[in-house]
Amino acid sequence: MTPPLVTYGVDGRVGLVSLNRPDKLNAISADLKRTLVERFHEADRDPATSVVVLRAEGRSFCSGYDIAPNPARAARRGNALAWHESLTDDVALEMTPWEMKKPVIASVQGHCLGGGCELVMMCDITIAAADALFGEPEIRFSNVGPALVMPFVIGLKRARELLYLGDPIDAQTALQYGMVNRVVPRAELQAATLKFARRIALISPEALAGTKLAINRGAEAAGFRNAIRAGLDVLAPLYAARTDVGAKFDEIRDTEGLGAALRWRAAQFVE
């Protein structure tokens, strides 16, 4: 029997949503995306808990969206409207922690890239292992994550540098930038996350929900949700556009595999 791509469990007053595709570094496939949204909603409805932890099995939290060749991706080639529809679905996933009533704590180890990084930035709190690596490298193959939450989290100047270059940052830098709340040794990540979650769970669910809603409404009054929509509308056509770098990346991916394409591009950024 195939194990579920995302699981849900309970530890006291804490709900645990776990990505479970470790062999692919928890890359977000269509099935994982759909299941993750379902588990998020299950966790938010659960009357037994008042806080949710988002975690992942394996050595990495999430390497981003699965960009391996597939028929659905091929069918969208050159079609800006199809890409807009697909990316709207991606943004809906990433906005789910933001829209949940309960606070969501991301517990991150290893790679946290692309859509995984955007998803984590939409969570209320992030606790990172010392080995965590954050970034949105997709600009290097002419894609950009449409949920442009990063400027709101770390500021325009730092976000421009990371998004323009696609460079990753380590956990300590992410802490300095305000992308994460705490950094702990890898071996202590699970215990540290649960300890933090249990402390939040001591607060009444009504107070937590009200405080989260007030913070979110303030950010939305300042333009947060409009900025997310604008990013989606502006960047969707880029996925349909033909660029020299994107075409070469796709050629290598389709003939030699995704790993070869990623190595080809990464080699150009080695100082």
Contacts in CASP RR format, 6 or more apart in sequence:
PFRMAT RR
TARGET T0000
AUTHOR 0000-0000-0000
METHOD contacts of the structure
MODEL  1
MTPPLVTYGVDGRVGLVSLNRPDKLNAISADLKRTLVERFHEADRDPATS
VVVLRAEGRSFCSGYDIAPNPARAARRGNALAWHESLTDDVALEMTPWEM
KKPVIASVQGHCLGGGCELVMMCDITIAAADALFGEPEIRFSNVGPALVM
PFVIGLKRARELLYLGDPIDAQTALQYGMVNRVVPRAELQAATLKFARRI
ALISPEALAGTKLAINRGAEAAGFRNAIRAGLDVLAPLYAARTDVGAKFD
EIRDTEGLGAALRWRAAQFVE
3 20 0 8 1.000
4 20 0 8 1.000
4 35 0 8 1.000
5 19 0 8 1.000
5 20 0 8 1.000
5 21 0 8 1.000
5 29 0 8 1.000
5 31 0 8 1.000
5 32 0 8 1.000
5 35 0 8 1.000
5 36 0 8 1.000
6 17 0 8 1.000
6 18 0 8 1.000
6 19 0 8 1.000
6 20 0 8 1.000
6 32 0 8 1.000
6 35 0 8 1.000
6 36 0 8 1.000
6 38 0 8 1.000
6 39 0 8 1.000
7 16 0 8 1.000
7 17 0 8 1.000
7 18 0 8 1.000
7 20 0 8 1.000
7 39 0 8 1.000
8 15 0 8 1.000
8 16 0 8 1.000
8 17 0 8 1.000
8 18 0 8 1.000
8 39 0 8 1.000
8 42 0 8 1.000
8 43 0 8 1.000
9 15 0 8 1.000
9 16 0 8 1.000
9 17 0 8 1.000
9 18 0 8 1.000
10 16 0 8 1.000
10 46 0 8 1.000
10 48 0 8 1.000
10 49 0 8 1.000
11 194 0 8 1.000
12 48 0 8 1.000
12 49 0 8 1.000
12 198 0 8 1.000
12 201 0 8 1.000
13 48 0 8 1.000
13 49 0 8 1.000
13 50 0 8 1.000
13 51 0 8 1.000
13 198 0 8 1.000
13 201 0 8 1.000
14 49 0 8 1.000
14 51 0 8 1.000
14 52 0 8 1.000
14 53 0 8 1.000
14 194 0 8 1.000
14 197 0 8 1.000
14 198 0 8 1.000
14 201 0 8 1.000
15 43 0 8 1.000
15 46 0 8 1.000
15 49 0 8 1.000
15 51 0 8 1.000
15 52 0 8 1.000
15 53 0 8 1.000
16 52 0 8 1.000
16 53 0 8 1.000
16 55 0 8 1.000
17 36 0 8 1.000
17 39 0 8 1.000
17 40 0 8 1.000
17 43 0 8 1.000
17 52 0 8 1.000
17 53 0 8 1.000
17 54 0 8 1.000
17 55 0 8 1.000
18 55 0 8 1.000
18 56 0 8 1.000
18 57 0 8 1.000
19 26 0 8 1.000
19 32 0 8 1.000
19 36 0 8 1.000
19 54 0 8 1.000
19 55 0 8 1.000
19 56 0 8 1.000
19 57 0 8 1.000
19 61 0 8 1.000
19 62 0 8 1.000
20 26 0 8 1.000
20 56 0 8 1.000
20 57 0 8 1.000
21 27 0 8 1.000
21 29 0 8 1.000
21 32 0 8 1.000
21 57 0 8 1.000
22 56 0 8 1.000
22 57 0 8 1.000
22 58 0 8 1.000
22 59 0 8 1.000
22 60 0 8 1.000
24 63 0 8 1.000
24 66 0 8 1.000
25 59 0 8 1.000
25 60 0 8 1.000
25 62 0 8 1.000
25 63 0 8 1.000
25 111 0 8 1.000
26 32 0 8 1.000
26 56 0 8 1.000
26 57 0 8 1.000
26 58 0 8 1.000
26 60 0 8 1.000
26 61 0 8 1.000
26 62 0 8 1.000
26 63 0 8 1.000
26 64 0 8 1.000
27 62 0 8 1.000
27 63 0 8 1.000
27 64 0 8 1.000
27 65 0 8 1.000
27 66 0 8 1.000
28 36 0 8 1.000
28 62 0 8 1.000
28 64 0 8 1.000
28 65 0 8 1.000
28 66 0 8 1.000
28 90 0 8 1.000
28 93 0 8 1.000
28 115 0 8 1.000
28 116 0 8 1.000
29 66 0 8 1.000
30 72 0 8 1.000
32 66 0 8 1.000
33 89 0 8 1.000
33 90 0 8 1.000
33 93 0 8 1.000
36 93 0 8 1.000
36 96 0 8 1.000
37 92 0 8 1.000
37 93 0 8 1.000
37 96 0 8 1.000
40 52 0 8 1.000
40 96 0 8 1.000
40 97 0 8 1.000
40 100 0 8 1.000
40 104 0 8 1.000
41 96 0 8 1.000
43 49 0 8 1.000
43 52 0 8 1.000
43 100 0 8 1.000
43 102 0 8 1.000
44 52 0 8 1.000
44 100 0 8 1.000
44 101 0 8 1.000
44 102 0 8 1.000
49 102 0 8 1.000
49 201 0 8 1.000
50 102 0 8 1.000
50 200 0 8 1.000
50 201 0 8 1.000
50 203 0 8 1.000
50 204 0 8 1.000
50 205 0 8 1.000
50 208 0 8 1.000
51 102 0 8 1.000
51 103 0 8 1.000
51 104 0 8 1.000
51 105 0 8 1.000
51 197 0 8 1.000
51 200 0 8 1.000
51 201 0 8 1.000
51 208 0 8 1.000
52 97 0 8 1.000
52 100 0 8 1.000
52 102 0 8 1.000
52 103 0 8 1.000
52 104 0 8 1.000
52 105 0 8 1.000
53 104 0 8 1.000
53 105 0 8 1.000
53 106 0 8 1.000
53 107 0 8 1.000
53 193 0 8 1.000
53 194 0 8 1.000
53 197 0 8 1.000
54 97 0 8 1.000
54 104 0 8 1.000
54 105 0 8 1.000
54 106 0 8 1.000
54 107 0 8 1.000
54 119 0 8 1.000
54 120 0 8 1.000
54 123 0 8 1.000
55 61 0 8 1.000
55 106 0 8 1.000
55 107 0 8 1.000
55 190 0 8 1.000
55 193 0 8 1.000
56 62 0 8 1.000
56 107 0 8 1.000
56 108 0 8 1.000
56 109 0 8 1.000
58 109 0 8 1.000
59 109 0 8 1.000
59 110 0 8 1.000
60 109 0 8 1.000
60 110 0 8 1.000
60 111 0 8 1.000
60 112 0 8 1.000
61 106 0 8 1.000
61 107 0 8 1.000
61 108 0 8 1.000
61 109 0 8 1.000
61 110 0 8 1.000
61 111 0 8 1.000
61 112 0 8 1.000
61 116 0 8 1.000
61 120 0 8 1.000
61 132 0 8 1.000
62 111 0 8 1.000
62 112 0 8 1.000
62 113 0 8 1.000
62 115 0 8 1.000
62 116 0 8 1.000
62 117 0 8 1.000
62 119 0 8 1.000
62 120 0 8 1.000
63 111 0 8 1.000
63 113 0 8 1.000
63 114 0 8 1.000
63 116 0 8 1.000
64 113 0 8 1.000
64 114 0 8 1.000
64 115 0 8 1.000
64 116 0 8 1.000
64 117 0 8 1.000
65 90 0 8 1.000
65 114 0 8 1.000
65 115 0 8 1.000
67 73 0 8 1.000
67 143 0 8 1.000
67 253 0 8 1.000
67 258 0 8 1.000
68 253 0 8 1.000
68 257 0 8 1.000
68 258 0 8 1.000
69 253 0 8 1.000
69 254 0 8 1.000
69 258 0 8 1.000
72 86 0 8 1.000
75 82 0 8 1.000
76 82 0 8 1.000
76 83 0 8 1.000
76 86 0 8 1.000
76 239 0 8 1.000
76 240 0 8 1.000
77 240 0 8 1.000
78 240 0 8 1.000
78 241 0 8 1.000
78 242 0 8 1.000
79 240 0 8 1.000
80 236 0 8 1.000
80 237 0 8 1.000
80 239 0 8 1.000
80 240 0 8 1.000
82 240 0 8 1.000
83 236 0 8 1.000
83 237 0 8 1.000
83 239 0 8 1.000
83 240 0 8 1.000
84 232 0 8 1.000
84 233 0 8 1.000
84 236 0 8 1.000
84 237 0 8 1.000
87 146 0 8 1.000
87 232 0 8 1.000
87 235 0 8 1.000
87 236 0 8 1.000
87 239 0 8 1.000
88 232 0 8 1.000
90 115 0 8 1.000
90 146 0 8 1.000
90 147 0 8 1.000
91 146 0 8 1.000
91 147 0 8 1.000
91 228 0 8 1.000
91 232 0 8 1.000
93 119 0 8 1.000
94 115 0 8 1.000
94 118 0 8 1.000
94 119 0 8 1.000
94 122 0 8 1.000
94 147 0 8 1.000
94 149 0 8 1.000
95 122 0 8 1.000
95 147 0 8 1.000
95 228 0 8 1.000
96 122 0 8 1.000
97 104 0 8 1.000
97 106 0 8 1.000
97 119 0 8 1.000
97 122 0 8 1.000
97 123 0 8 1.000
97 124 0 8 1.000
98 122 0 8 1.000
98 216 0 8 1.000
101 209 0 8 1.000
101 212 0 8 1.000
101 213 0 8 1.000
102 205 0 8 1.000
102 208 0 8 1.000
102 209 0 8 1.000
102 212 0 8 1.000
103 124 0 8 1.000
103 125 0 8 1.000
103 200 0 8 1.000
103 208 0 8 1.000
103 212 0 8 1.000
104 123 0 8 1.000
104 124 0 8 1.000
104 125 0 8 1.000
105 123 0 8 1.000
105 124 0 8 1.000
105 125 0 8 1.000
105 126 0 8 1.000
105 127 0 8 1.000
105 193 0 8 1.000
105 196 0 8 1.000
105 197 0 8 1.000
105 200 0 8 1.000
106 119 0 8 1.000
106 120 0 8 1.000
106 123 0 8 1.000
106 125 0 8 1.000
106 126 0 8 1.000
106 127 0 8 1.000
107 127 0 8 1.000
107 189 0 8 1.000
107 190 0 8 1.000
107 193 0 8 1.000
108 120 0 8 1.000
108 126 0 8 1.000
108 127 0 8 1.000
108 128 0 8 1.000
108 129 0 8 1.000
108 132 0 8 1.000
108 134 0 8 1.000
108 180 0 8 1.000
108 189 0 8 1.000
109 128 0 8 1.000
109 129 0 8 1.000
109 131 0 8 1.000
109 132 0 8 1.000
109 186 0 8 1.000
109 189 0 8 1.000
110 129 0 8 1.000
110 131 0 8 1.000
110 132 0 8 1.000
110 133 0 8 1.000
111 133 0 8 1.000
112 120 0 8 1.000
112 128 0 8 1.000
112 132 0 8 1.000
112 133 0 8 1.000
112 134 0 8 1.000
112 135 0 8 1.000
113 133 0 8 1.000
113 134 0 8 1.000
113 135 0 8 1.000
113 136 0 8 1.000
113 137 0 8 1.000
113 168 0 8 1.000
114 135 0 8 1.000
114 136 0 8 1.000
114 137 0 8 1.000
114 138 0 8 1.000
114 145 0 8 1.000
115 136 0 8 1.000
115 145 0 8 1.000
115 147 0 8 1.000
117 134 0 8 1.000
117 135 0 8 1.000
117 136 0 8 1.000
118 136 0 8 1.000
118 145 0 8 1.000
118 147 0 8 1.000
118 149 0 8 1.000
118 150 0 8 1.000
120 126 0 8 1.000
120 134 0 8 1.000
121 149 0 8 1.000
121 150 0 8 1.000
121 153 0 8 1.000
121 179 0 8 1.000
122 147 0 8 1.000
122 149 0 8 1.000
124 212 0 8 1.000
125 181 0 8 1.000
125 196 0 8 1.000
125 200 0 8 1.000
126 179 0 8 1.000
126 180 0 8 1.000
126 181 0 8 1.000
127 180 0 8 1.000
127 181 0 8 1.000
127 182 0 8 1.000
127 183 0 8 1.000
127 184 0 8 1.000
127 189 0 8 1.000
127 192 0 8 1.000
127 193 0 8 1.000
127 196 0 8 1.000
128 134 0 8 1.000
128 171 0 8 1.000
128 174 0 8 1.000
128 175 0 8 1.000
128 180 0 8 1.000
128 182 0 8 1.000
128 183 0 8 1.000
128 184 0 8 1.000
128 189 0 8 1.000
129 171 0 8 1.000
129 183 0 8 1.000
129 184 0 8 1.000
129 185 0 8 1.000
129 186 0 8 1.000
129 189 0 8 1.000
130 171 0 8 1.000
130 172 0 8 1.000
130 183 0 8 1.000
130 184 0 8 1.000
130 185 0 8 1.000
130 186 0 8 1.000
131 171 0 8 1.000
131 186 0 8 1.000
132 170 0 8 1.000
132 171 0 8 1.000
132 174 0 8 1.000
132 180 0 8 1.000
132 183 0 8 1.000
133 168 0 8 1.000
133 169 0 8 1.000
133 170 0 8 1.000
133 171 0 8 1.000
134 168 0 8 1.000
134 169 0 8 1.000
134 170 0 8 1.000
134 171 0 8 1.000
134 174 0 8 1.000
134 179 0 8 1.000
134 180 0 8 1.000
135 162 0 8 1.000
135 166 0 8 1.000
135 167 0 8 1.000
135 168 0 8 1.000
135 169 0 8 1.000
136 144 0 8 1.000
136 145 0 8 1.000
136 150 0 8 1.000
136 162 0 8 1.000
136 163 0 8 1.000
136 166 0 8 1.000
137 166 0 8 1.000
137 167 0 8 1.000
137 168 0 8 1.000
138 144 0 8 1.000
138 145 0 8 1.000
138 166 0 8 1.000
139 163 0 8 1.000
139 164 0 8 1.000
139 165 0 8 1.000
139 166 0 8 1.000
140 166 0 8 1.000
140 245 0 8 1.000
140 265 0 8 1.000
140 266 0 8 1.000
140 269 0 8 1.000
141 245 0 8 1.000
141 246 0 8 1.000
141 249 0 8 1.000
141 250 0 8 1.000
141 261 0 8 1.000
141 265 0 8 1.000
142 238 0 8 1.000
142 241 0 8 1.000
142 243 0 8 1.000
142 245 0 8 1.000
142 246 0 8 1.000
142 249 0 8 1.000
143 238 0 8 1.000
143 239 0 8 1.000
144 163 0 8 1.000
144 235 0 8 1.000
144 238 0 8 1.000
145 235 0 8 1.000
146 231 0 8 1.000
146 232 0 8 1.000
146 235 0 8 1.000
146 236 0 8 1.000
147 228 0 8 1.000
147 231 0 8 1.000
147 232 0 8 1.000
148 163 0 8 1.000
148 227 0 8 1.000
148 228 0 8 1.000
148 230 0 8 1.000
148 231 0 8 1.000
148 235 0 8 1.000
149 228 0 8 1.000
150 159 0 8 1.000
150 162 0 8 1.000
150 163 0 8 1.000
151 159 0 8 1.000
151 160 0 8 1.000
151 227 0 8 1.000
152 219 0 8 1.000
152 224 0 8 1.000
152 227 0 8 1.000
153 159 0 8 1.000
153 177 0 8 1.000
153 178 0 8 1.000
153 179 0 8 1.000
154 162 0 8 1.000
154 177 0 8 1.000
154 178 0 8 1.000
154 179 0 8 1.000
158 177 0 8 1.000
161 167 0 8 1.000
162 169 0 8 1.000
165 269 0 8 1.000
167 269 0 8 1.000
169 177 0 8 1.000
169 179 0 8 1.000
171 180 0 8 1.000
171 183 0 8 1.000
172 183 0 8 1.000
174 180 0 8 1.000
174 183 0 8 1.000
175 181 0 8 1.000
175 182 0 8 1.000
175 183 0 8 1.000
182 192 0 8 1.000
182 196 0 8 1.000
184 192 0 8 1.000
200 208 0 8 1.000
216 224 0 8 1.000
218 224 0 8 1.000
245 265 0 8 1.000
248 264 0 8 1.000
249 261 0 8 1.000
249 264 0 8 1.000
249 265 0 8 1.000
250 261 0 8 1.000
252 260 0 8 1.000
252 261 0 8 1.000
252 264 0 8 1.000
253 259 0 8 1.000
253 260 0 8 1.000
253 261 0 8 1.000
END
